Amino acid sequence: MAAEAWRSIGSSVRGNLPQAIASLGTLWLMDLRVEFDDARHLLDIESGLYGRKKVLRQLAESEESLGALLSAYALSGDEQLLGWAKEVAALYEAPGKKKNQIFLKFEKTK
């Protein structure tokens, strides 16, 4: 049933990358691997279409994206998600400021 719900809203979510990224943890926990992979691959697709920097800025504008990427990495072990999270966290940092606190706490747990 949950997989059917994802497929029914998939087209609208695919147009909203932060929403799709926010769903990664839930999809993984519900054992919806195909849907997780669909949402995960949106990063690659949108990055190819619009450029990595634009996608990173879009994710940085959504406050939950960093946490969602870190959670999805912790659950799935997908190193690319960690790479995206690091790049998003770097956008939060201003020159001379400390790293984002969420990311620092996550690094300590590894």
BARORO-578563 format. One record per residue (C-alpha): residue number from 1; x, y, z. Coordinates in steps of 0.001 Angstrom, whole numbers, plus 524288, in hexadecimal, padded with zeros to 5 digits. Layout:
BEGIN
+------+-------+-------+-------+
! paba !  east ! north !    up !
+------+-------+-------+-------+
!  NUM !     X !     Y !     Z !
...
+------+-------+-------+-------+
//
This chain:
BEGIN
+------+-------+-------+-------+
! paba !  east ! north !    up !
+------+-------+-------+-------+
!    1 ! 80000 ! 80000 ! 80000 !
!    2 ! 80ADF ! 809A1 ! 80365 !
!    3 ! 811D8 ! 80659 ! 7F6BA !
!    4 ! 80554 ! 80940 ! 7EF3E !
!    5 ! 80415 ! 81641 ! 7F65D !
!    6 ! 8120E ! 819E4 ! 7F2A0 !
!    7 ! 80F96 ! 8166D ! 7E470 !
!    8 ! 802FC ! 81E55 ! 7E43B !
!    9 ! 809D2 ! 82AA6 ! 7E91D !
!   10 ! 816D0 ! 827AC ! 7E2AA !
!   11 ! 814EE ! 83106 ! 7D766 !
!   12 ! 81232 ! 83C76 ! 7E072 !
!   13 ! 81D5D ! 838EE ! 7E9AC !
!   14 ! 826C8 ! 837A7 ! 7DE57 !
!   15 ! 824D8 ! 8461F ! 7DBEA !
!   16 ! 8285F ! 8494C ! 7E9F6 !
!   17 ! 835C4 ! 843DC ! 7ED0D !
!   18 ! 83642 ! 847F4 ! 7FB6F !
!   19 ! 82962 ! 840E4 ! 7FDDB !
!   20 ! 82E7C ! 8349D ! 7F740 !
!   21 ! 83B24 ! 83546 ! 7FF31 !
!   22 ! 83350 ! 8372F ! 80BB3 !
!   23 ! 82C22 ! 82A73 ! 808BB !
!   24 ! 8387A ! 8221C ! 80774 !
!   25 ! 8391F ! 81DB4 ! 8159D !
!   26 ! 82AC9 ! 81A21 ! 81613 !
!   27 ! 82BAD ! 8128A ! 8095A !
!   28 ! 83786 ! 80B02 ! 80E6A !
!   29 ! 8312E ! 807E8 ! 81B8A !
!   30 ! 824E4 ! 8032A ! 814B3 !
!   31 ! 82D63 ! 7FA2A ! 80C58 !
!   32 ! 8293A ! 80108 ! 7FFDB !
!   33 ! 83654 ! 7FF79 ! 7F917 !
!   34 ! 83192 ! 80213 ! 7EB3E !
!   35 ! 82B32 ! 80EB5 ! 7EF96 !
!   36 ! 83743 ! 81230 ! 7F7A3 !
!   37 ! 83FAB ! 81035 ! 7EB9B !
!   38 ! 83650 ! 8188B ! 7E37B !
!   39 ! 8371F ! 823B8 ! 7ED3A !
!   40 ! 845CE ! 821F0 ! 7EED6 !
!   41 ! 84842 ! 82263 ! 7E02C !
!   42 ! 84142 ! 82F66 ! 7DF22 !
!   43 ! 84DE0 ! 8356D ! 7E44A !
!   44 ! 8554C ! 83029 ! 7D8A6 !
!   45 ! 84A9F ! 8335E ! 7CEE6 !
!   46 ! 84899 ! 84163 ! 7D367 !
!   47 ! 8572D ! 84368 ! 7D4D2 !
!   48 ! 858E1 ! 83F29 ! 7C6AD !
!   49 ! 84DCD ! 847D2 ! 7C209 !
!   50 ! 85067 ! 85423 ! 7C9E0 !
!   51 ! 85E55 ! 852D3 ! 7CED8 !
!   52 ! 86342 ! 84E72 ! 7DC0A !
!   53 ! 864B6 ! 85C32 ! 7E19C !
!   54 ! 85684 ! 85FAA ! 7DEE8 !
!   55 ! 851CE ! 852FA ! 7E51D !
!   56 ! 85A6B ! 8554B ! 7F104 !
!   57 ! 854F5 ! 86309 ! 7F2AC !
!   58 ! 84727 ! 85DAF ! 7F19A !
!   59 ! 84A09 ! 853A3 ! 7FC30 !
!   60 ! 85099 ! 85DC2 ! 804EC !
!   61 ! 8445F ! 8663D ! 8042C !
!   62 ! 83C7F ! 85B2E ! 80A27 !
!   63 ! 8403B ! 859DE ! 8186D !
!   64 ! 83CBB ! 84B83 ! 81955 !
!   65 ! 844F8 ! 8473D ! 80DBC !
!   66 ! 851BC ! 8461C ! 81543 !
!   67 ! 84B98 ! 83DD7 ! 81FE6 !
!   68 ! 84473 ! 83597 ! 815D5 !
!   69 ! 850F6 ! 832FE ! 80E41 !
!   70 ! 85849 ! 82F48 ! 81AAE !
!   71 ! 84D36 ! 8266C ! 81F42 !
!   72 ! 84C4E ! 81FD3 ! 81206 !
!   73 ! 85B05 ! 81DAB ! 81215 !
!   74 ! 85AB0 ! 81819 ! 81FE8 !
!   75 ! 84FE3 ! 80EAD ! 81C12 !
!   76 ! 85488 ! 80AA3 ! 80E9B !
!   77 ! 8634C ! 80C61 ! 80F38 !
!   78 ! 862CD ! 81351 ! 801FB !
!   79 ! 86F8B ! 81B15 ! 801DE !
!   80 ! 86A68 ! 82411 ! 7F73A !
!   81 ! 85FE3 ! 828E5 ! 8007D !
!   82 ! 86A72 ! 82C33 ! 80A5D !
!   83 ! 871B5 ! 8338D ! 7FFBD !
!   84 ! 86593 ! 83B71 ! 7FC92 !
!   85 ! 86385 ! 83E35 ! 80B10 !
!   86 ! 8716B ! 84334 ! 80C78 !
!   87 ! 86F9F ! 84C41 ! 800ED !
!   88 ! 862A9 ! 85165 ! 80620 !
!   89 ! 868C7 ! 8537F ! 81391 !
!   90 ! 873D5 ! 85B29 ! 80D46 !
!   91 ! 869CE ! 86498 ! 807A1 !
!   92 ! 864DD ! 8676E ! 8155F !
!   93 ! 8726B ! 86B7A ! 819A8 !
!   94 ! 876B9 ! 87980 ! 81859 !
!   95 ! 88544 ! 87C69 ! 817AB !
!   96 ! 88B21 ! 87C7A ! 8254B !
!   97 ! 87F84 ! 875A9 ! 82BAB !
!   98 ! 87F0A ! 8682D ! 831B6 !
!   99 ! 8791D ! 85C8C ! 82ABB !
!  100 ! 86A8C ! 85A47 ! 82B16 !
!  101 ! 86743 ! 85457 ! 83863 !
!  102 ! 85EB4 ! 84991 ! 832BE !
!  103 ! 869CE ! 844E0 ! 82A2A !
!  104 ! 873B6 ! 84591 ! 83547 !
!  105 ! 86B21 ! 83D09 ! 83DEF !
!  106 ! 86980 ! 83348 ! 832E9 !
!  107 ! 8783B ! 8329A ! 8306D !
!  108 ! 87A84 ! 82F71 ! 83EDD !
!  109 ! 87146 ! 823C7 ! 83E48 !
!  110 ! 878C1 ! 81D20 ! 83341 !
+------+-------+-------+-------+
//
